[in-house]
């Protein structure tokens, strides 16, 4: 059953933040009280009355929760002053082979995939994918560039001032500015359309309505709808283009790599080695791991090494930590005493 959504024009009603956005998104009437909305913060847990109301809102059929629904358009309009016509988004399915390639060879960690690219490289491997916004974590990331060859190319381009170069173009081009606003509005609509009500419930309780709405309303790479002077991440724009073919800025990045930087954007003669699960890596294989990922892995290795060294010196289980250390220490000492006896 679909309920009629009342229109709120007064400024005070905006204090309701995410509560109002949820009502718009699900076409649910009967707003929460202004006092409840004004005094709810990220650190406060909802009262029983508010929790019950939130449960009612989130229990609305997810059938209405699509990018093409009236409620979703109303929610998007709040951050879409240009009133762009955002078409329904239907992700391209990612196969098991795609996910295995991305997890095991391209990124090196598990993902929550909501869709794959509309085009593949010349070797048949995925070049980008879509993160699911609420499974396992809730963040503003949506489209992720995964092709090692393209990631390397964009990394090098940005390191040489590529993002600043595109931002200067953005500053001088009203058409590019409008396209950036459209991309941001579309990302918010796609994110809202992919979110599942049950998955959203726990994040509302953890982050508060304002915190969740901030993420849902954000544009590409989490950019604020009001800060449209910085493209923020060329990787994200390119990934968006590869997954949707609906991002002129990402398409320009793609063509810039091809023509200006002479990158074989569809794949070179060796890059397949990293993405092919059957290929056994050798020291001379083509392989690329982004510097930031190398730093993260190196930092994690040193942290774990230091922790294990400390555990050995304290005589506790090598893999224990925190409160587990104290429990393990007594158990280990007892075991050593028994063994000595």
Backbone torsions as a table, in degrees:
resi	resn	phi	psi	omega
1	UNK	NA	128.1	-178.1
2	UNK	-100.8	128.1	179.6
3	UNK	-98.2	153.1	-179.1
4	UNK	-79.4	132.7	-178.9
5	UNK	-89.4	119.6	175.6
6	UNK	-71.2	152.1	-179.8
7	UNK	-95.9	128.0	179.5
8	UNK	-107.8	117.1	-178.5
9	UNK	-108.0	-15.3	-176.9
10	UNK	-77.7	149.2	-176.1
11	UNK	-64.9	-33.3	-175.9
12	UNK	-63.9	-32.0	-177.3
13	UNK	-65.0	-20.3	-179.8
14	UNK	-67.3	-19.3	178.9
15	UNK	-61.9	-24.6	-177.6
16	UNK	-68.1	-13.5	171.4
17	UNK	52.0	-121.0	-172.2
18	UNK	-67.4	-29.5	177.3
19	UNK	-57.5	-43.4	178.2
20	UNK	-67.6	-39.4	179.9
21	UNK	-64.9	-39.9	177.9
22	UNK	-63.7	-41.0	178.9
23	UNK	-63.3	-40.1	178.5
24	UNK	-64.7	-42.0	-175.4
25	UNK	-66.4	-37.2	-175.8
26	UNK	-103.3	3.1	-178.3
27	UNK	60.3	43.3	-179.2
28	UNK	-107.6	133.1	-179.3
29	UNK	-92.4	-160.0	178.4
30	UNK	57.4	78.2	-176.0
31	UNK	-67.0	156.4	172.9
32	UNK	-69.1	161.3	-178.3
33	UNK	-68.8	152.5	-179.3
34	UNK	-64.5	-38.5	-179.3
35	UNK	-64.0	-40.8	177.9
36	UNK	-62.2	-43.7	-179.2
37	UNK	-66.6	-38.2	-175.9
38	UNK	-71.2	-31.0	-173.5
39	UNK	-102.0	3.3	177.9
40	UNK	-85.8	127.0	-179.4
41	UNK	-126.0	175.3	-177.7
42	UNK	-65.2	-27.2	-175.9
43	UNK	-92.9	-10.5	-178.7
44	UNK	-92.4	141.7	175.1
45	UNK	-91.7	146.7	-176.8
46	UNK	-66.8	145.7	176.1
47	UNK	-68.8	169.1	179.8
48	UNK	-60.0	-40.2	-180.0
49	UNK	-65.4	-43.5	-179.5
50	UNK	-69.4	-38.3	178.2
51	UNK	-62.1	-39.9	178.6
52	UNK	-64.6	-42.8	179.9
53	UNK	-64.9	-41.3	178.6
54	UNK	-62.2	-39.5	178.0
55	UNK	-62.0	-39.5	178.6
56	UNK	-64.4	-41.4	-179.5
57	UNK	-64.8	-45.9	-175.2
58	UNK	-76.6	-14.6	-179.7
59	UNK	-84.4	-3.2	177.0
60	UNK	-61.3	143.5	-177.1
61	UNK	-52.7	132.5	179.4
62	UNK	-70.4	-4.7	177.4
63	UNK	-62.6	-28.4	179.0
64	UNK	-82.9	-5.2	-172.3
65	UNK	-96.3	68.8	-179.6
66	UNK	-131.1	155.5	-179.1
67	UNK	-59.6	-23.8	-176.6
68	UNK	-91.5	-4.2	-178.1
69	UNK	-70.3	156.5	179.7
70	UNK	-60.8	-40.4	-179.1
71	UNK	-63.5	-42.8	180.0
72	UNK	-63.0	-38.9	178.1
73	UNK	-64.9	-38.6	179.5
74	UNK	-65.3	-40.7	179.4
75	UNK	-66.9	-40.3	-180.0
76	UNK	-68.1	-32.3	-178.5
77	UNK	-60.9	-27.2	-179.8
78	UNK	-63.5	-27.4	179.1
79	UNK	-114.1	14.5	-175.1
80	UNK	-127.1	72.9	-177.6
81	UNK	-63.5	-20.7	178.8
82	UNK	-81.5	-9.9	-180.0
83	UNK	54.3	54.7	178.1
84	UNK	-68.0	145.4	174.9
85	UNK	-85.0	100.5	-176.3
86	UNK	-91.3	111.7	-178.7
87	UNK	-73.6	157.4	175.8
88	UNK	-58.9	142.2	-178.4
89	UNK	-107.2	127.1	177.6
90	UNK	-119.5	104.2	-177.1
91	UNK	-60.2	145.5	172.7
92	UNK	-76.6	123.9	-177.1
93	UNK	-61.0	143.3	174.9
94	UNK	-101.8	132.8	-178.8
95	UNK	-79.2	167.6	175.8
96	UNK	-60.5	-35.9	178.4
97	UNK	-66.4	-37.9	177.2
98	UNK	-60.5	-49.0	-176.9
99	UNK	-64.8	-40.3	177.9
100	UNK	-62.6	-41.0	178.8
101	UNK	-63.8	-45.2	-178.3
102	UNK	-64.9	-45.9	-175.7
103	UNK	-71.9	-44.7	-171.4
104	UNK	-88.0	-28.6	-173.8
105	UNK	-118.3	-40.7	-173.3
106	UNK	-84.3	-45.4	-177.2
107	UNK	-107.7	-36.5	179.8
108	UNK	84.9	18.7	176.6
109	UNK	-155.0	160.1	-179.3
110	UNK	-65.1	153.5	178.8
111	UNK	-133.1	161.1	170.1
112	UNK	-111.0	98.3	-169.7
113	UNK	-94.3	130.0	177.1
114	UNK	-107.7	-1.3	-179.7
115	UNK	167.3	163.7	-178.5
116	UNK	-116.9	-170.2	-176.5
117	UNK	-80.7	158.4	175.4
118	UNK	-84.3	-14.1	176.1
119	UNK	-138.0	153.0	-179.2
120	UNK	-117.8	170.3	177.5
121	UNK	-75.5	174.8	-178.4
122	UNK	-63.2	-20.8	-179.4
123	UNK	-93.0	-0.4	176.2
124	UNK	90.1	11.9	-177.8
125	UNK	-99.7	153.0	178.2
126	UNK	-67.9	147.5	178.7
127	UNK	-111.8	-12.9	179.1
128	UNK	-161.5	166.9	177.6
129	UNK	-154.0	174.1	-178.0
130	UNK	-111.8	124.9	173.9
131	UNK	-73.6	141.0	168.9
132	UNK	-79.1	129.7	-170.6
133	UNK	-72.9	-17.9	-176.0
134	UNK	-124.3	-10.4	179.8
135	UNK	-79.4	130.4	-177.6
136	UNK	68.8	-50.1	177.2
137	UNK	-137.9	166.0	177.4
138	UNK	-127.9	107.2	179.6
139	UNK	-146.3	177.2	-173.4
140	UNK	-84.7	-5.5	177.4
141	UNK	-65.8	142.4	-178.1
142	UNK	-137.2	-55.5	178.8
143	UNK	-107.8	133.2	-176.3
144	UNK	-126.2	126.9	174.7
145	UNK	-78.4	125.7	-175.0
146	UNK	-120.7	-21.0	-179.6
147	UNK	-60.0	116.1	-177.4
148	UNK	-56.3	-36.6	-179.2
149	UNK	-64.9	-44.8	179.9
150	UNK	-73.0	-37.4	177.4
151	UNK	-60.8	-43.8	178.5
152	UNK	-62.0	-43.1	-178.7
153	UNK	-64.3	-43.2	-179.8
154	UNK	-72.0	-38.4	175.6
155	UNK	-54.7	-48.7	-177.7
156	UNK	-67.7	-39.4	179.0
157	UNK	-64.1	-45.5	179.4
158	UNK	-67.0	-36.3	179.1
159	UNK	-64.0	-24.6	179.8
160	UNK	-99.3	16.0	175.9
161	UNK	94.7	18.6	-177.6
162	UNK	-63.2	-40.6	179.6
163	UNK	-65.2	-43.3	178.3
164	UNK	-63.0	-36.6	177.7
165	UNK	-62.1	-44.5	179.4
166	UNK	-71.1	-33.3	177.0
167	UNK	-65.7	-33.9	176.0
168	UNK	-66.5	-38.9	174.4
169	UNK	-62.0	-41.7	179.8
170	UNK	-60.5	-42.2	-178.1
171	UNK	-62.8	-32.5	-174.9
172	UNK	-95.1	-9.4	-173.1
173	UNK	-117.7	105.1	175.6
174	UNK	-58.7	-35.3	179.6
175	UNK	-65.3	-40.3	179.0
176	UNK	-69.3	-35.4	176.8
177	UNK	-63.3	-42.6	179.1
178	UNK	-66.1	-39.8	178.1
179	UNK	-63.1	-38.9	178.0
180	UNK	-64.0	-41.7	177.2
181	UNK	-63.6	-39.6	179.1
182	UNK	-65.0	-43.4	178.4
183	UNK	-59.3	-43.4	-180.0
184	UNK	-64.5	-43.1	178.3
185	UNK	-63.2	-39.5	179.7
186	UNK	-66.4	-39.7	178.7
187	UNK	-63.5	-40.9	177.9
188	UNK	-62.8	-42.7	179.2
189	UNK	-64.2	-41.8	179.3
190	UNK	-64.5	-44.2	-179.1
191	UNK	-61.1	-44.8	179.0
192	UNK	-63.9	-35.3	-179.3
193	UNK	-72.1	-27.0	-179.0
194	UNK	-86.2	-22.8	-177.3
195	UNK	-65.7	137.1	174.2
196	UNK	-101.3	139.9	-174.9
197	UNK	-55.6	-43.4	-178.1
198	UNK	-66.0	-38.9	178.1
199	UNK	-67.1	-29.6	-178.3
200	UNK	-75.6	-28.8	-174.6
201	UNK	-55.0	-49.6	-176.3
202	UNK	-64.9	-33.7	-179.0
203	UNK	-73.3	-31.4	175.2
204	UNK	-63.3	-40.6	-179.8
205	UNK	-70.9	-31.4	-179.1
206	UNK	-81.9	-44.5	-172.2
207	UNK	-99.3	-16.6	-174.0
208	UNK	86.1	159.1	-177.2
209	UNK	-61.9	-42.9	-177.5
210	UNK	-64.9	-39.4	-179.4
211	UNK	-66.2	-41.6	179.5
212	UNK	-69.2	-42.2	179.4
213	UNK	-63.5	-35.3	177.9
214	UNK	-60.6	-40.6	178.9
215	UNK	-70.4	-45.2	-179.2
216	UNK	-63.0	-35.3	-176.6
217	UNK	-82.4	-11.8	-175.3
218	UNK	-69.3	158.9	-179.4
219	UNK	-94.9	-147.4	-177.3
220	UNK	-64.6	135.7	-179.6
221	UNK	57.0	25.6	177.3
222	UNK	78.3	14.2	-178.3
223	UNK	-66.4	141.4	178.4
224	UNK	-68.3	140.2	179.9
225	UNK	-59.5	-23.6	-177.9
226	UNK	-92.3	-7.6	-178.6
227	UNK	-112.5	85.4	-173.6
228	UNK	-110.3	24.1	178.2
229	UNK	-100.2	2.0	-177.4
230	UNK	-136.1	117.8	-179.5
231	UNK	-67.3	-19.0	171.1
232	UNK	72.9	-52.2	-174.8
233	UNK	-151.7	113.2	179.1
234	UNK	-70.7	-26.8	175.5
235	UNK	-58.2	-44.7	-176.5
236	UNK	-67.2	-40.7	179.2
237	UNK	-64.3	-41.9	179.2
238	UNK	-66.2	-41.8	178.3
239	UNK	-62.0	-40.8	177.8
240	UNK	-60.0	-46.2	179.8
241	UNK	-61.3	-42.5	-178.0
242	UNK	-67.5	-30.4	-178.0
243	UNK	-89.4	-23.1	-173.5
244	UNK	-126.6	-23.1	-171.3
245	UNK	55.6	35.6	-177.5
246	UNK	-138.5	43.6	177.5
247	UNK	-145.6	101.3	-176.4
248	UNK	-65.4	-30.3	178.1
249	UNK	-68.9	-44.3	176.5
250	UNK	-63.1	-36.8	177.2
251	UNK	-66.0	-36.5	178.0
252	UNK	-66.7	-38.3	175.6
253	UNK	-61.4	-44.6	179.7
254	UNK	-58.0	-48.2	-178.8
255	UNK	-70.5	-32.7	177.4
256	UNK	-64.0	-42.8	178.5
257	UNK	-62.9	-38.4	-177.1
258	UNK	-70.8	-50.0	-171.7
259	UNK	-90.7	-44.3	-175.6
260	UNK	-83.6	-32.5	-176.6
261	UNK	-110.6	2.3	174.4
262	UNK	56.7	40.2	177.7
263	UNK	-90.4	133.0	175.1
264	UNK	-79.7	83.1	-169.2
265	UNK	-63.1	-20.0	179.2
266	UNK	-93.6	2.5	178.2
267	UNK	120.0	140.7	176.8
268	UNK	-104.4	-170.7	-173.3
269	UNK	-73.3	-13.9	-173.7
270	UNK	-123.5	-18.5	-171.6
271	UNK	-63.6	-21.9	179.4
272	UNK	-59.9	-22.7	-175.8
273	UNK	-60.0	-36.2	-179.2
274	UNK	-74.3	-34.4	-173.5
275	UNK	-88.8	-18.3	-178.2
276	UNK	-80.6	114.7	-176.7
277	UNK	-65.3	-22.0	-178.1
278	UNK	-85.5	-12.1	-177.1
279	UNK	-84.8	129.8	179.1
280	UNK	-91.0	121.6	-175.8
281	UNK	-66.9	139.8	174.7
282	UNK	-126.2	168.2	179.5
283	UNK	-57.8	-25.2	-177.7
284	UNK	-97.1	3.8	-178.2
285	UNK	-68.7	152.5	173.2
286	UNK	-74.4	123.2	-176.9
287	UNK	-153.9	139.6	177.3
288	UNK	-140.9	127.8	172.9
289	UNK	-121.9	123.5	-178.9
290	UNK	-54.1	145.7	-178.0
291	UNK	-56.9	-41.7	-177.6
292	UNK	-63.7	-33.5	176.0
293	UNK	-71.7	-37.5	175.9
294	UNK	-61.2	-44.3	179.9
295	UNK	-63.1	-39.8	-180.0
296	UNK	-64.9	-43.9	179.2
297	UNK	-66.5	-40.1	179.6
298	UNK	-65.3	-42.3	178.9
299	UNK	-63.4	-42.2	179.2
300	UNK	-64.5	-39.6	179.7
301	UNK	-62.4	-47.2	-179.5
302	UNK	-65.4	-36.9	179.6
303	UNK	-65.4	-44.0	179.5
304	UNK	-68.4	-37.6	178.8
305	UNK	-62.9	-44.1	179.0
306	UNK	-64.1	-39.2	-179.3
307	UNK	-67.0	-41.6	179.7
308	UNK	-67.3	-37.1	177.0
309	UNK	-62.6	-42.4	178.6
310	UNK	-63.9	-39.8	179.6
311	UNK	-63.5	-42.3	179.9
312	UNK	-64.5	-39.4	-180.0
313	UNK	-67.5	-31.6	180.0
314	UNK	-88.2	-7.4	178.1
315	UNK	75.9	31.2	179.4
316	UNK	-112.3	172.6	179.0
317	UNK	-55.5	131.5	-174.6
318	UNK	-59.1	-29.5	-174.7
319	UNK	-104.1	5.6	178.6
320	UNK	-83.4	162.4	175.0
321	UNK	-162.0	162.6	178.1
322	UNK	64.8	-137.3	-179.5
323	UNK	-67.1	-25.0	178.7
324	UNK	-62.0	-30.5	179.8
325	UNK	-59.6	-44.7	-176.3
326	UNK	-63.5	-41.5	179.6
327	UNK	-68.0	-41.2	-178.3
328	UNK	-67.9	-32.6	-177.1
329	UNK	-61.9	-46.6	179.4
330	UNK	-63.4	-40.6	179.4
331	UNK	-64.9	-41.6	-179.2
332	UNK	-66.1	-41.5	179.6
333	UNK	-63.9	-38.6	178.8
334	UNK	-65.1	-41.1	179.1
335	UNK	-64.8	-41.5	-179.9
336	UNK	-65.7	-37.5	179.0
337	UNK	-66.0	-39.2	178.9
338	UNK	-65.0	-42.2	-179.8
339	UNK	-64.5	-39.2	-179.6
340	UNK	-67.6	-36.2	179.5
341	UNK	-71.2	NA	NA
